[in-house]
Amino acid sequence: MIRQDRIQLNDRFIKVFKLLEKRGDIIKNDRNGKGVGDLAEKILENKSYGHIVRAFLNKNDKRVIDYHQAKKLCEEYNVNESYLIDGKGEPFGLSVPIHDELNDVSASYNGNILFTNKHAFAGTTVDVGTAEDLEYFSIPGIGGAGLVAFPIDGNSMEPVIQDGDIVICREIGSINDVRDNEIYAVKADGRLWVKYVQKIKDNFQKVAQLKLISANYLEHDPFEEEVNEYTRLYKVISRINKIQTG
């Protein structure tokens, strides 16, 4: 007899799996590192166990994910452990609410990009309150989920990004997906930077630090930031120029 808590854990796993598919972090028949077999290798330590993952996804199958495997999933795909293990919060936290048909209130939104201020976004979570309080907008040509926008203050990224510009970012699933020398919003421990990023690996080839580099390097020196389980990265995909007046 399967315990009720394990059944509930597995139900949450199914929801997270579907969201990871939506984000493009998992592609069922992919052969380039994002397939079900690759997921099995990460959480079951055997790439040939894809059929077990598919069993977890089948509610009529008696096999369900266990807590150790669920924690591995959280580590590998930056899933909110409180949600998957304890059923508290949201699958990826409240930093960027999921905006798709899996969200019951998505029909009330006016766009797919969450707008917030930099201070709120830098916190552990954005205090989103009720669905009516959320401010969303959309821009032609920028689609998909996991998008957030906030204004820039300061001149550290000038002339690439100006003080007062609004940047639009998409959360990335894994720190290993970071491409060196591209611009990311890096969020950690209540702080937020928008910088060029370079990965720094330890002796085991694991990303241990990030080198953060300003475009305005004459006034702002590069620095290194430790990577931990709370580090979140968002690829800057677009910017909206501040309107100059006067």
Buried (B, 14 or more C-beta within 10 A) or exposed (E): EEEEEBEEBBBBBBBBBBBBEBBEBBBBEEEEEBBBBBBBBBBBEEBEBBEBBBBBBEEEEEBBBBEEBBBBBBBBBBBBBEBBBEEEBBBBBBBBBBBBEEBEEBEEBEBBBBBBEBEBBBBEBBEBEEBEEBEBBEBEEBEBBBBBBBBBEBBBBBEBBBEBBBBBBBBBBEBEEBEEEEBBBBBBEEEBBBBBBBBEEEEEEEBBBBBBBBBBEEEBEEEEBEBEEEBBBBBBEBBBEEEEEE
